[in-house]
Amino acid sequence: MKSAVEALGVRVENAEVTMQPKQTVAVGEDKAAAVLRLMESLEEDDDVQQVYANFDIPTDVLERVSAQV
């Protein structure tokens, strides 16, 4: 894909393979803070290279909870 885009004259700064979930899991406000803390801990671990997840936290819940994390 990168080669095809570059062949059209577009400069590509970054290209990578990523994981996209086929299904997501709804996370309510009662569990959202714990899930976000877990994700943050995993991302900060030097031994972890990539973190993928399939959770779905509604925007309004994410706004309220992210201030707590």
N, CA, C and O atoms as a Tripos MOL2 file, in Angstrom:
@<TRIPOS>MOLECULE
protein
  276   275    69     0     0
PROTEIN
NO_CHARGES

@<TRIPOS>ATOM
      1 N           0.8290   -1.1730    0.0000 N.3       1 MET1
      2 CA          0.0000    0.0000    0.0000 C.3       1 MET1
      3 C           0.8800    1.2450    0.0000 C.2       1 MET1
      4 O           0.6310    2.1980   -0.7390 O.2       1 MET1
      5 N           1.9120    1.2230    0.8380 N.am      2 LYS2
      6 CA          2.8050    2.3680    0.9230 C.3       2 LYS2
      7 C           3.4350    2.6580   -0.4300 C.2       2 LYS2
      8 O           3.5050    3.8140   -0.8480 O.2       2 LYS2
      9 N           3.8890    1.6260   -1.1120 N.am      3 SER3
     10 CA          4.5200    1.7940   -2.4250 C.3       3 SER3
     11 C           3.5380    2.3640   -3.4320 C.2       3 SER3
     12 O           3.9030    3.2130   -4.2460 O.2       3 SER3
     13 N           2.3030    1.9060   -3.3830 N.am      4 ALA4
     14 CA          1.2880    2.3990   -4.3160 C.3       4 ALA4
     15 C           1.0020    3.8760   -4.0940 C.2       4 ALA4
     16 O           0.8510    4.6310   -5.0540 O.2       4 ALA4
     17 N           0.9280    4.2880   -2.8510 N.am      5 VAL5
     18 CA          0.6690    5.6960   -2.5420 C.3       5 VAL5
     19 C           1.8650    6.5490   -2.9540 C.2       5 VAL5
     20 O           1.6930    7.6290   -3.5190 O.2       5 VAL5
     21 N           3.0700    6.0710   -2.6730 N.am      6 GLU6
     22 CA          4.2670    6.8200   -3.0600 C.3       6 GLU6
     23 C           4.3990    6.9160   -4.5790 C.2       6 GLU6
     24 O           4.9100    7.9070   -5.0980 O.2       6 GLU6
     25 N           3.9430    5.8990   -5.2810 N.am      7 ALA7
     26 CA          3.9800    5.9240   -6.7470 C.3       7 ALA7
     27 C           3.0830    7.0250   -7.3050 C.2       7 ALA7
     28 O           3.2980    7.4980   -8.4210 O.2       7 ALA7
     29 N           2.0910    7.4290   -6.5400 N.am      8 LEU8
     30 CA          1.2090    8.5260   -6.9500 C.3       8 LEU8
     31 C           1.8100    9.8910   -6.6310 C.2       8 LEU8
     32 O           1.2040   10.9250   -6.9120 O.2       8 LEU8
     33 N           2.9960    9.8860   -6.0470 N.am      9 GLY9
     34 CA          3.6770   11.1390   -5.7380 C.3       9 GLY9
     35 C           3.3930   11.6920   -4.3600 C.2       9 GLY9
     36 O           3.7450   12.8330   -4.0630 O.2       9 GLY9
     37 N           2.7580   10.8960   -3.5130 N.am     10 VAL10
     38 CA          2.4500   11.3290   -2.1520 C.3      10 VAL10
     39 C           3.5610   10.8620   -1.2330 C.2      10 VAL10
     40 O           3.9520    9.6940   -1.2540 O.2      10 VAL10
     41 N           4.0690   11.7850   -0.4240 N.am     11 ARG11
     42 CA          5.1240   11.4340    0.5320 C.3      11 ARG11
     43 C           4.4940   10.7670    1.7510 C.2      11 ARG11
     44 O           3.5840   11.3250    2.3630 O.2      11 ARG11
     45 N           4.9670    9.5880    2.1000 N.am     12 VAL12
     46 CA          4.4550    8.8300    3.2460 C.3      12 VAL12
     47 C           5.4550    8.9790    4.3840 C.2      12 VAL12
     48 O           6.6190    8.6000    4.2530 O.2      12 VAL12
     49 N           4.9970    9.5280    5.4930 N.am     13 GLU13
     50 CA          5.8740    9.7110    6.6470 C.3      13 GLU13
     51 C           5.9230    8.4770    7.5310 C.2      13 GLU13
     52 O           6.9480    8.1980    8.1520 O.2      13 GLU13
     53 N           4.8170    7.7340    7.5930 N.am     14 ASN14
     54 CA          4.7500    6.5830    8.4860 C.3      14 ASN14
     55 C           3.7770    5.5630    7.9120 C.2      14 ASN14
     56 O           2.7010    5.9210    7.4320 O.2      14 ASN14
     57 N           4.1570    4.3050    7.9630 N.am     15 ALA15
     58 CA          3.2710    3.2220    7.5510 C.3      15 ALA15
     59 C           3.5320    2.0350    8.4620 C.2      15 ALA15
     60 O           4.6820    1.6630    8.6980 O.2      15 ALA15
     61 N           2.4600    1.4420    8.9730 N.am     16 GLU16
     62 CA          2.6180    0.3030    9.8590 C.3      16 GLU16
     63 C           1.3810   -0.5760    9.8120 C.2      16 GLU16
     64 O           0.2970   -0.1330    9.4330 O.2      16 GLU16
     65 N           1.5600   -1.8110   10.1980 N.am     17 VAL17
     66 CA          0.4530   -2.7440   10.3170 C.3      17 VAL17
     67 C          -0.0970   -2.5990   11.7250 C.2      17 VAL17
     68 O           0.6670   -2.5190   12.6870 O.2      17 VAL17
     69 N          -1.4000   -2.5660   11.8510 N.am     18 THR18
     70 CA         -2.0080   -2.4270   13.1620 C.3      18 THR18
     71 C          -3.1590   -3.4190   13.3040 C.2      18 THR18
     72 O          -3.6450   -3.9660   12.3140 O.2      18 THR18
     73 N          -3.5800   -3.6370   14.5160 N.am     19 MET19
     74 CA         -4.6860   -4.5470   14.7990 C.3      19 MET19
     75 C          -5.9730   -3.7320   14.9260 C.2      19 MET19
     76 O          -6.0070   -2.7230   15.6300 O.2      19 MET19
     77 N          -7.0080   -4.1670   14.2580 N.am     20 GLN20
     78 CA         -8.3210   -3.5470   14.3530 C.3      20 GLN20
     79 C          -9.3080   -4.6060   14.8470 C.2      20 GLN20
     80 O          -9.4120   -5.6740   14.2440 O.2      20 GLN20
     81 N         -10.0350   -4.3280   15.9370 N.am     21 PRO21
     82 CA        -10.9560   -5.3410   16.4620 C.3      21 PRO21
     83 C         -12.1710   -5.5260   15.5590 C.2      21 PRO21
     84 O         -12.6780   -4.5640   14.9820 O.2      21 PRO21
     85 N         -12.6290   -6.7550   15.4420 N.am     22 LYS22
     86 CA        -13.8610   -7.0450   14.7090 C.3      22 LYS22
     87 C         -15.0690   -6.8120   15.6130 C.2      22 LYS22
     88 O         -16.1570   -6.4830   15.1400 O.2      22 LYS22
     89 N         -14.8680   -6.9830   16.9000 N.am     23 GLN23
     90 CA        -15.9270   -6.7630   17.8790 C.3      23 GLN23
     91 C         -15.3650   -5.9170   19.0090 C.2      23 GLN23
     92 O         -14.1830   -6.0200   19.3380 O.2      23 GLN23
     93 N         -16.1980   -5.0900   19.5960 N.am     24 THR24
     94 CA        -15.7770   -4.3010   20.7460 C.3      24 THR24
     95 C         -16.6060   -4.6950   21.9620 C.2      24 THR24
     96 O         -17.6920   -5.2610   21.8430 O.2      24 THR24
     97 N         -16.0700   -4.3840   23.1160 N.am     25 VAL25
     98 CA        -16.7390   -4.6730   24.3850 C.3      25 VAL25
     99 C         -17.0640   -3.3440   25.0460 C.2      25 VAL25
    100 O         -16.1750   -2.5280   25.2890 O.2      25 VAL25
    101 N         -18.3290   -3.1330   25.3300 N.am     26 ALA26
    102 CA        -18.7470   -1.9010   25.9950 C.3      26 ALA26
    103 C         -18.2600   -1.9170   27.4420 C.2      26 ALA26
    104 O         -18.4140   -2.9110   28.1520 O.2      26 ALA26
    105 N         -17.6760   -0.8070   27.8640 N.am     27 VAL27
    106 CA        -17.1930   -0.6630   29.2390 C.3      27 VAL27
    107 C         -17.9730    0.4680   29.8860 C.2      27 VAL27
    108 O         -17.9880    1.5920   29.3840 O.2      27 VAL27
    109 N         -18.6160    0.1640   30.9960 N.am     28 GLY28
    110 CA        -19.4060    1.1630   31.7090 C.3      28 GLY28
    111 C         -18.5290    2.0210   32.6120 C.2      28 GLY28
    112 O         -17.3320    1.7810   32.7750 O.2      28 GLY28
    113 N         -19.1620    3.0130   33.1810 N.am     29 GLU29
    114 CA        -18.4410    3.9570   34.0320 C.3      29 GLU29
    115 C         -17.8220    3.2740   35.2500 C.2      29 GLU29
    116 O         -16.7900    3.7220   35.7480 O.2      29 GLU29
    117 N         -18.4330    2.2060   35.7290 N.am     30 ASP30
    118 CA        -17.9210    1.5160   36.9100 C.3      30 ASP30
    119 C         -16.5830    0.8210   36.6580 C.2      30 ASP30
    120 O         -15.8150    0.6210   37.5990 O.2      30 ASP30
    121 N         -16.2880    0.4510   35.4180 N.am     31 LYS31
    122 CA        -15.0420   -0.2510   35.0830 C.3      31 LYS31
    123 C         -14.0870    0.5960   34.2390 C.2      31 LYS31
    124 O         -12.9320    0.2130   34.0560 O.2      31 LYS31
    125 N         -14.5420    1.7190   33.7300 N.am     32 ALA32
    126 CA        -13.7520    2.5180   32.7850 C.3      32 ALA32
    127 C         -12.4270    2.9950   33.3860 C.2      32 ALA32
    128 O         -11.3960    2.9220   32.7170 O.2      32 ALA32
    129 N         -12.4300    3.4690   34.6020 N.am     33 ALA33
    130 CA        -11.1970    3.9640   35.2240 C.3      33 ALA33
    131 C         -10.1660    2.8520   35.3430 C.2      33 ALA33
    132 O          -8.9820    3.0730   35.0850 O.2      33 ALA33
    133 N         -10.6000    1.6640   35.7280 N.am     34 ALA34
    134 CA         -9.6720    0.5340   35.8700 C.3      34 ALA34
    135 C          -9.0890    0.1360   34.5140 C.2      34 ALA34
    136 O          -7.8980   -0.1590   34.4120 O.2      34 ALA34
    137 N          -9.9160    0.1270   33.4850 N.am     35 VAL35
    138 CA         -9.4400   -0.2240   32.1410 C.3      35 VAL35
    139 C          -8.4110    0.8030   31.6610 C.2      35 VAL35
    140 O          -7.3760    0.4300   31.1080 O.2      35 VAL35
    141 N          -8.6870    2.0790   31.8660 N.am     36 LEU36
    142 CA         -7.7520    3.1280   31.4420 C.3      36 LEU36
    143 C          -6.4380    3.0630   32.2160 C.2      36 LEU36
    144 O          -5.3710    3.2850   31.6440 O.2      36 LEU36
    145 N          -6.5100    2.7600   33.5080 N.am     37 ARG37
    146 CA         -5.2790    2.6090   34.2950 C.3      37 ARG37
    147 C          -4.4630    1.4260   33.7970 C.2      37 ARG37
    148 O          -3.2380    1.5130   33.7060 O.2      37 ARG37
    149 N          -5.1300    0.3200   33.4730 N.am     38 LEU38
    150 CA         -4.4410   -0.8470   32.9350 C.3      38 LEU38
    151 C          -3.7580   -0.5070   31.6160 C.2      38 LEU38
    152 O          -2.5960   -0.8610   31.4170 O.2      38 LEU38
    153 N          -4.4490    0.1640   30.7250 N.am     39 MET39
    154 CA         -3.8710    0.5470   29.4320 C.3      39 MET39
    155 C          -2.6530    1.4510   29.6340 C.2      39 MET39
    156 O          -1.6270    1.2710   28.9790 O.2      39 MET39
    157 N          -2.7700    2.4040   30.5280 N.am     40 GLU40
    158 CA         -1.6550    3.3100   30.8070 C.3      40 GLU40
    159 C          -0.4550    2.5530   31.3710 C.2      40 GLU40
    160 O           0.6840    2.8140   30.9860 O.2      40 GLU40
    161 N          -0.7100    1.6190   32.2810 N.am     41 SER41
    162 CA          0.3770    0.8260   32.8600 C.3      41 SER41
    163 C           1.0820   -0.0110   31.8050 C.2      41 SER41
    164 O           2.3100   -0.0940   31.7850 O.2      41 SER41
    165 N           0.3030   -0.6280   30.9320 N.am     42 LEU42
    166 CA          0.8930   -1.4310   29.8680 C.3      42 LEU42
    167 C           1.7310   -0.5780   28.9130 C.2      42 LEU42
    168 O           2.8290   -0.9770   28.5230 O.2      42 LEU42
    169 N           1.2200    0.5830   28.5400 N.am     43 GLU43
    170 CA          1.9410    1.4560   27.6150 C.3      43 GLU43
    171 C           3.2390    1.9880   28.2150 C.2      43 GLU43
    172 O           4.1970    2.2420   27.4850 O.2      43 GLU43
    173 N           3.2840    2.1570   29.5340 N.am     44 GLU44
    174 CA          4.4780    2.6840   30.1920 C.3      44 GLU44
    175 C           5.5390    1.6160   30.4390 C.2      44 GLU44
    176 O           6.6940    1.9540   30.6990 O.2      44 GLU44
    177 N           5.1800    0.3540   30.3670 N.am     45 ASP45
    178 CA          6.1190   -0.7380   30.6050 C.3      45 ASP45
    179 C           7.1340   -0.8030   29.4720 C.2      45 ASP45
    180 O           6.7580   -0.8870   28.3030 O.2      45 ASP45
    181 N           8.4110   -0.7650   29.8100 N.am     46 ASP46
    182 CA          9.4850   -0.7740   28.8060 C.3      46 ASP46
    183 C           9.5200   -2.0620   27.9890 C.2      46 ASP46
    184 O          10.0060   -2.0590   26.8590 O.2      46 ASP46
    185 N           9.0170   -3.1500   28.5370 N.am     47 ASP47
    186 CA          9.0340   -4.4280   27.8330 C.3      47 ASP47
    187 C           7.8820   -4.5770   26.8370 C.2      47 ASP47
    188 O           7.8790   -5.5050   26.0270 O.2      47 ASP47
    189 N           6.9190   -3.6800   26.8920 N.am     48 VAL48
    190 CA          5.7520   -3.7510   26.0080 C.3      48 VAL48
    191 C           5.9980   -2.8400   24.8100 C.2      48 VAL48
    192 O           6.3120   -1.6600   24.9650 O.2      48 VAL48
    193 N           5.8490   -3.4090   23.6060 N.am     49 GLN49
    194 CA          6.0800   -2.6350   22.3880 C.3      49 GLN49
    195 C           4.8040   -2.0390   21.8190 C.2      49 GLN49
    196 O           4.8180   -0.8980   21.3560 O.2      49 GLN49
    197 N           3.7210   -2.7650   21.8400 N.am     50 GLN50
    198 CA          2.4410   -2.2920   21.3200 C.3      50 GLN50
    199 C           1.3260   -2.7450   22.2550 C.2      50 GLN50
    200 O           1.3990   -3.8230   22.8450 O.2      50 GLN50
    201 N           0.3030   -1.9210   22.3840 N.am     51 VAL51
    202 CA         -0.8610   -2.2730   23.1860 C.3      51 VAL51
    203 C          -2.0960   -2.1420   22.2950 C.2      51 VAL51
    204 O          -2.3290   -1.0880   21.7030 O.2      51 VAL51
    205 N          -2.8740   -3.1980   22.2020 N.am     52 TYR52
    206 CA         -4.1040   -3.1920   21.4300 C.3      52 TYR52
    207 C          -5.2600   -3.5130   22.3660 C.2      52 TYR52
    208 O          -5.0890   -4.2480   23.3380 O.2      52 TYR52
    209 N          -6.4300   -2.9670   22.0780 N.am     53 ALA53
    210 CA         -7.5890   -3.2260   22.9240 C.3      53 ALA53
    211 C          -8.8560   -3.2050   22.0810 C.2      53 ALA53
    212 O          -8.8750   -2.6460   20.9840 O.2      53 ALA53
    213 N          -9.8890   -3.8050   22.5900 N.am     54 ASN54
    214 CA        -11.1650   -3.8120   21.8890 C.3      54 ASN54
    215 C         -12.2970   -3.2640   22.7560 C.2      54 ASN54
    216 O         -13.4580   -3.6170   22.5470 O.2      54 ASN54
    217 N         -11.9810   -2.4170   23.7140 N.am     55 PHE55
    218 CA        -13.0240   -1.8570   24.5550 C.3      55 PHE55
    219 C         -13.6050   -0.5910   23.9270 C.2      55 PHE55
    220 O         -12.9570    0.0870   23.1300 O.2      55 PHE55
    221 N         -14.8380   -0.3000   24.3090 N.am     56 ASP56
    222 CA        -15.5270    0.8900   23.8360 C.3      56 ASP56
    223 C         -16.1000    1.6200   25.0410 C.2      56 ASP56
    224 O         -17.0100    1.1300   25.7090 O.2      56 ASP56
    225 N         -15.5510    2.7930   25.3050 N.am     57 ILE57
    226 CA        -16.0370    3.6230   26.4090 C.3      57 ILE57
    227 C         -16.7290    4.8280   25.7870 C.2      57 ILE57
    228 O         -16.1080    5.5580   25.0140 O.2      57 ILE57
    229 N         -18.0130    5.0540   26.1100 N.am     58 PRO58
    230 CA        -18.7170    6.2190   25.5540 C.3      58 PRO58
    231 C         -17.9580    7.5170   25.8740 C.2      58 PRO58
    232 O         -17.3300    7.6370   26.9260 O.2      58 PRO58
    233 N         -18.0270    8.4710   24.9610 N.am     59 THR59
    234 CA        -17.2810    9.7180   25.0840 C.3      59 THR59
    235 C         -17.5780   10.4510   26.3860 C.2      59 THR59
    236 O         -16.6570   10.9460   27.0350 O.2      59 THR59
    237 N         -18.8400   10.5300   26.7780 N.am     60 ASP60
    238 CA        -19.1720   11.2600   28.0030 C.3      60 ASP60
    239 C         -18.5800   10.5700   29.2330 C.2      60 ASP60
    240 O         -18.1240   11.2430   30.1570 O.2      60 ASP60
    241 N         -18.5820    9.2630   29.2510 N.am     61 VAL61
    242 CA        -17.9790    8.5070   30.3550 C.3      61 VAL61
    243 C         -16.4670    8.7020   30.3350 C.2      61 VAL61
    244 O         -15.8510    8.8990   31.3820 O.2      61 VAL61
    245 N         -15.8700    8.6480   29.1570 N.am     62 LEU62
    246 CA        -14.4210    8.8290   29.0280 C.3      62 LEU62
    247 C         -13.9870   10.2000   29.5540 C.2      62 LEU62
    248 O         -12.9630   10.3060   30.2290 O.2      62 LEU62
    249 N         -14.7460   11.2300   29.2550 N.am     63 GLU63
    250 CA        -14.4180   12.5760   29.7360 C.3      63 GLU63
    251 C         -14.4580   12.6490   31.2570 C.2      63 GLU63
    252 O         -13.5710   13.2390   31.8740 O.2      63 GLU63
    253 N         -15.4810   12.0510   31.8660 N.am     64 ARG64
    254 CA        -15.6090   12.0920   33.3290 C.3      64 ARG64
    255 C         -14.5090   11.2750   34.0000 C.2      64 ARG64
    256 O         -13.9360   11.7040   35.0020 O.2      64 ARG64
    257 N         -14.2200   10.1240   33.4600 N.am     65 VAL65
    258 CA        -13.2940    9.1990   34.0950 C.3      65 VAL65
    259 C         -11.8440    9.5880   33.8480 C.2      65 VAL65
    260 O         -11.0080    9.3930   34.7310 O.2      65 VAL65
    261 N         -11.5190   10.1270   32.6870 N.am     66 SER66
    262 CA        -10.1290   10.4350   32.3740 C.3      66 SER66
    263 C          -9.5360   11.4810   33.3130 C.2      66 SER66
    264 O          -8.3180   11.5240   33.4870 O.2      66 SER66
    265 N         -10.3510   12.3080   33.9080 N.am     67 ALA67
    266 CA         -9.8720   13.2820   34.8870 C.3      67 ALA67
    267 C          -9.4170   12.5780   36.1740 C.2      67 ALA67
    268 O          -8.5720   13.0960   36.9030 O.2      67 ALA67
    269 N          -9.9810   11.3970   36.4460 N.am     68 GLN68
    270 CA         -9.6580   10.6480   37.6480 C.3      68 GLN68
    271 C          -8.3870    9.8130   37.5010 C.2      68 GLN68
    272 O          -7.7160    9.5060   38.4870 O.2      68 GLN68
    273 N          -8.0700    9.4560   36.2700 N.am     69 VAL69
    274 CA         -6.9460    8.5350   36.0320 C.3      69 VAL69
    275 C          -5.6370    9.2240   36.1290 C.2      69 VAL69
    276 O          -4.5940    8.5950   35.9560 O.2      69 VAL69
@<TRIPOS>BOND
     1     1     2 1
     2     2     3 1
     3     3     4 2
     4     3     5 am
     5     5     6 1
     6     6     7 1
     7     7     8 2
     8     7     9 am
     9     9    10 1
    10    10    11 1
    11    11    12 2
    12    11    13 am
    13    13    14 1
    14    14    15 1
    15    15    16 2
    16    15    17 am
    17    17    18 1
    18    18    19 1
    19    19    20 2
    20    19    21 am
    21    21    22 1
    22    22    23 1
    23    23    24 2
    24    23    25 am
    25    25    26 1
    26    26    27 1
    27    27    28 2
    28    27    29 am
    29    29    30 1
    30    30    31 1
    31    31    32 2
    32    31    33 am
    33    33    34 1
    34    34    35 1
    35    35    36 2
    36    35    37 am
    37    37    38 1
    38    38    39 1
    39    39    40 2
    40    39    41 am
    41    41    42 1
    42    42    43 1
    43    43    44 2
    44    43    45 am
    45    45    46 1
    46    46    47 1
    47    47    48 2
    48    47    49 am
    49    49    50 1
    50    50    51 1
    51    51    52 2
    52    51    53 am
    53    53    54 1
    54    54    55 1
    55    55    56 2
    56    55    57 am
    57    57    58 1
    58    58    59 1
    59    59    60 2
    60    59    61 am
    61    61    62 1
    62    62    63 1
    63    63    64 2
    64    63    65 am
    65    65    66 1
    66    66    67 1
    67    67    68 2
    68    67    69 am
    69    69    70 1
    70    70    71 1
    71    71    72 2
    72    71    73 am
    73    73    74 1
    74    74    75 1
    75    75    76 2
    76    75    77 am
    77    77    78 1
    78    78    79 1
    79    79    80 2
    80    79    81 am
    81    81    82 1
    82    82    83 1
    83    83    84 2
    84    83    85 am
    85    85    86 1
    86    86    87 1
    87    87    88 2
    88    87    89 am
    89    89    90 1
    90    90    91 1
    91    91    92 2
    92    91    93 am
    93    93    94 1
    94    94    95 1
    95    95    96 2
    96    95    97 am
    97    97    98 1
    98    98    99 1
    99    99   100 2
   100    99   101 am
   101   101   102 1
   102   102   103 1
   103   103   104 2
   104   103   105 am
   105   105   106 1
   106   106   107 1
   107   107   108 2
   108   107   109 am
   109   109   110 1
   110   110   111 1
   111   111   112 2
   112   111   113 am
   113   113   114 1
   114   114   115 1
   115   115   116 2
   116   115   117 am
   117   117   118 1
   118   118   119 1
   119   119   120 2
   120   119   121 am
   121   121   122 1
   122   122   123 1
   123   123   124 2
   124   123   125 am
   125   125   126 1
   126   126   127 1
   127   127   128 2
   128   127   129 am
   129   129   130 1
   130   130   131 1
   131   131   132 2
   132   131   133 am
   133   133   134 1
   134   134   135 1
   135   135   136 2
   136   135   137 am
   137   137   138 1
   138   138   139 1
   139   139   140 2
   140   139   141 am
   141   141   142 1
   142   142   143 1
   143   143   144 2
   144   143   145 am
   145   145   146 1
   146   146   147 1
   147   147   148 2
   148   147   149 am
   149   149   150 1
   150   150   151 1
   151   151   152 2
   152   151   153 am
   153   153   154 1
   154   154   155 1
   155   155   156 2
   156   155   157 am
   157   157   158 1
   158   158   159 1
   159   159   160 2
   160   159   161 am
   161   161   162 1
   162   162   163 1
   163   163   164 2
   164   163   165 am
   165   165   166 1
   166   166   167 1
   167   167   168 2
   168   167   169 am
   169   169   170 1
   170   170   171 1
   171   171   172 2
   172   171   173 am
   173   173   174 1
   174   174   175 1
   175   175   176 2
   176   175   177 am
   177   177   178 1
   178   178   179 1
   179   179   180 2
   180   179   181 am
   181   181   182 1
   182   182   183 1
   183   183   184 2
   184   183   185 am
   185   185   186 1
   186   186   187 1
   187   187   188 2
   188   187   189 am
   189   189   190 1
   190   190   191 1
   191   191   192 2
   192   191   193 am
   193   193   194 1
   194   194   195 1
   195   195   196 2
   196   195   197 am
   197   197   198 1
   198   198   199 1
   199   199   200 2
   200   199   201 am
   201   201   202 1
   202   202   203 1
   203   203   204 2
   204   203   205 am
   205   205   206 1
   206   206   207 1
   207   207   208 2
   208   207   209 am
   209   209   210 1
   210   210   211 1
   211   211   212 2
   212   211   213 am
   213   213   214 1
   214   214   215 1
   215   215   216 2
   216   215   217 am
   217   217   218 1
   218   218   219 1
   219   219   220 2
   220   219   221 am
   221   221   222 1
   222   222   223 1
   223   223   224 2
   224   223   225 am
   225   225   226 1
   226   226   227 1
   227   227   228 2
   228   227   229 am
   229   229   230 1
   230   230   231 1
   231   231   232 2
   232   231   233 am
   233   233   234 1
   234   234   235 1
   235   235   236 2
   236   235   237 am
   237   237   238 1
   238   238   239 1
   239   239   240 2
   240   239   241 am
   241   241   242 1
   242   242   243 1
   243   243   244 2
   244   243   245 am
   245   245   246 1
   246   246   247 1
   247   247   248 2
   248   247   249 am
   249   249   250 1
   250   250   251 1
   251   251   252 2
   252   251   253 am
   253   253   254 1
   254   254   255 1
   255   255   256 2
   256   255   257 am
   257   257   258 1
   258   258   259 1
   259   259   260 2
   260   259   261 am
   261   261   262 1
   262   262   263 1
   263   263   264 2
   264   263   265 am
   265   265   266 1
   266   266   267 1
   267   267   268 2
   268   267   269 am
   269   269   270 1
   270   270   271 1
   271   271   272 2
   272   271   273 am
   273   273   274 1
   274   274   275 1
   275   275   276 2
@<TRIPOS>SUBSTRUCTURE
     1 MET1         2 RESIDUE 1 A MET
     2 LYS2         6 RESIDUE 1 A LYS
     3 SER3        10 RESIDUE 1 A SER
     4 ALA4        14 RESIDUE 1 A ALA
     5 VAL5        18 RESIDUE 1 A VAL
     6 GLU6        22 RESIDUE 1 A GLU
     7 ALA7        26 RESIDUE 1 A ALA
     8 LEU8        30 RESIDUE 1 A LEU
     9 GLY9        34 RESIDUE 1 A GLY
    10 VAL10       38 RESIDUE 1 A VAL
    11 ARG11       42 RESIDUE 1 A ARG
    12 VAL12       46 RESIDUE 1 A VAL
    13 GLU13       50 RESIDUE 1 A GLU
    14 ASN14       54 RESIDUE 1 A ASN
    15 ALA15       58 RESIDUE 1 A ALA
    16 GLU16       62 RESIDUE 1 A GLU
    17 VAL17       66 RESIDUE 1 A VAL
    18 THR18       70 RESIDUE 1 A THR
    19 MET19       74 RESIDUE 1 A MET
    20 GLN20       78 RESIDUE 1 A GLN
    21 PRO21       82 RESIDUE 1 A PRO
    22 LYS22       86 RESIDUE 1 A LYS
    23 GLN23       90 RESIDUE 1 A GLN
    24 THR24       94 RESIDUE 1 A THR
    25 VAL25       98 RESIDUE 1 A VAL
    26 ALA26      102 RESIDUE 1 A ALA
    27 VAL27      106 RESIDUE 1 A VAL
    28 GLY28      110 RESIDUE 1 A GLY
    29 GLU29      114 RESIDUE 1 A GLU
    30 ASP30      118 RESIDUE 1 A ASP
    31 LYS31      122 RESIDUE 1 A LYS
    32 ALA32      126 RESIDUE 1 A ALA
    33 ALA33      130 RESIDUE 1 A ALA
    34 ALA34      134 RESIDUE 1 A ALA
    35 VAL35      138 RESIDUE 1 A VAL
    36 LEU36      142 RESIDUE 1 A LEU
    37 ARG37      146 RESIDUE 1 A ARG
    38 LEU38      150 RESIDUE 1 A LEU
    39 MET39      154 RESIDUE 1 A MET
    40 GLU40      158 RESIDUE 1 A GLU
    41 SER41      162 RESIDUE 1 A SER
    42 LEU42      166 RESIDUE 1 A LEU
    43 GLU43      170 RESIDUE 1 A GLU
    44 GLU44      174 RESIDUE 1 A GLU
    45 ASP45      178 RESIDUE 1 A ASP
    46 ASP46      182 RESIDUE 1 A ASP
    47 ASP47      186 RESIDUE 1 A ASP
    48 VAL48      190 RESIDUE 1 A VAL
    49 GLN49      194 RESIDUE 1 A GLN
    50 GLN50      198 RESIDUE 1 A GLN
    51 VAL51      202 RESIDUE 1 A VAL
    52 TYR52      206 RESIDUE 1 A TYR
    53 ALA53      210 RESIDUE 1 A ALA
    54 ASN54      214 RESIDUE 1 A ASN
    55 PHE55      218 RESIDUE 1 A PHE
    56 ASP56      222 RESIDUE 1 A ASP
    57 ILE57      226 RESIDUE 1 A ILE
    58 PRO58      230 RESIDUE 1 A PRO
    59 THR59      234 RESIDUE 1 A THR
    60 ASP60      238 RESIDUE 1 A ASP
    61 VAL61      242 RESIDUE 1 A VAL
    62 LEU62      246 RESIDUE 1 A LEU
    63 GLU63      250 RESIDUE 1 A GLU
    64 ARG64      254 RESIDUE 1 A ARG
    65 VAL65      258 RESIDUE 1 A VAL
    66 SER66      262 RESIDUE 1 A SER
    67 ALA67      266 RESIDUE 1 A ALA
    68 GLN68      270 RESIDUE 1 A GLN
    69 VAL69      274 RESIDUE 1 A VAL
